[in-house]
Amino acid sequence: MLAGRFPPDGPFLDIGGGNGFVAKGLLAAGFSCILVEPGEEGALAARSRGIDPVICATLDDCAFRPASIAAAGMFDVLEHIEDDVATLRQVYTLLKPGGHMFATVPAFQFLFSADDAEAGHLRRYSLSRLTQACTEAGFTVAFASYLFAPLPPIVLLLRTLPSWLGLRRPADAARSAGEHAPQGLLARWMDRALAFEFNRLAAGGRIPIGGSCIIVARKP
């Protein structure tokens, strides 16, 4: 969707692309994509999805030339990195002038829970915090919004409050998939809410609150 609004003039580099879920969507939308994933299990899973090429390495090990990448994405990656600004600067260096960096991160530090810690998250972001990190790295922010507006109260009730009260430990995180798979009327309400968000973002609008942040930042 946003890649269509800010189309790259070359392959899209999916950094820390995991099992290739996002890369698969990019390919389906007609974009060429290179996936970089340091974990062997994730890289193999991405390859089994039909992603090609998949590079099983860190971004440092890839040794891409400066100003050689048309567009880059880090989808739920920055929250795992201690020095997020340094990583954004590295991506800035690799991008061609006029290239775009796309990123998503979990939203709102007050929602941080044992599940975040178990997932290796070091922080959650506000939109202003994410914007600041990108501008410190040299980028100009082209677009920024929250995503998944229905999720904050659900995360607060099912994850954050139980974690604060000691009722939920990291081992309970295996249940999280079920908690985010609503059924019946709730599922239909969620589908309609997310469809509204999709249409709003596609039209250039923004979502004022959500469980995630998304940003598109441009290298001048």
HELIX and SHEET records of a PDB file:
HELIX    1   1 LEU A    2  ARG A    5  1                                   4    
HELIX    2   2 PHE A   21  ALA A   28  1                                   8    
HELIX    3   3 GLU A   40  SER A   48  1                                   9    
HELIX    4   4 LEU A   59  CYS A   62  1                                   4    
HELIX    5   5 LEU A   78  HIS A   80  5                                   3    
HELIX    6   6 ASP A   84  LEU A   94  1                                  11    
HELIX    7   7 GLN A  109  LEU A  111  5                                   3    
HELIX    8   8 ALA A  114  GLU A  118  1                                   5    
HELIX    9   9 LEU A  127  GLU A  136  1                                  10    
HELIX   10  10 LEU A  151  VAL A  155  1                                   5    
HELIX   11  11 LEU A  156  THR A  160  3                                   5    
HELIX   12  12 LEU A  161  TRP A  164  1                                   4    
HELIX   13  13 PRO A  170  ARG A  175  5                                   6    
HELIX   14  14 SER A  176  GLU A  179  1                                   4    
HELIX   15  15 GLY A  184  ALA A  202  1                                  19    
SHEET    1   A 7 VAL A  54  ILE A  55  0                                        
SHEET    2   A 7 CYS A  33  VAL A  36  1                                        
SHEET    3   A 7 PHE A  12  ILE A  15  1                                        
SHEET    4   A 7 ILE A  69  PHE A  75  1                                        
SHEET    5   A 7 LEU A  95  PRO A 106  1                                        
SHEET    6   A 7 SER A 212  ARG A 218 -1                                        
SHEET    7   A 7 THR A 140  LEU A 147 -1                                        
END                                                                             
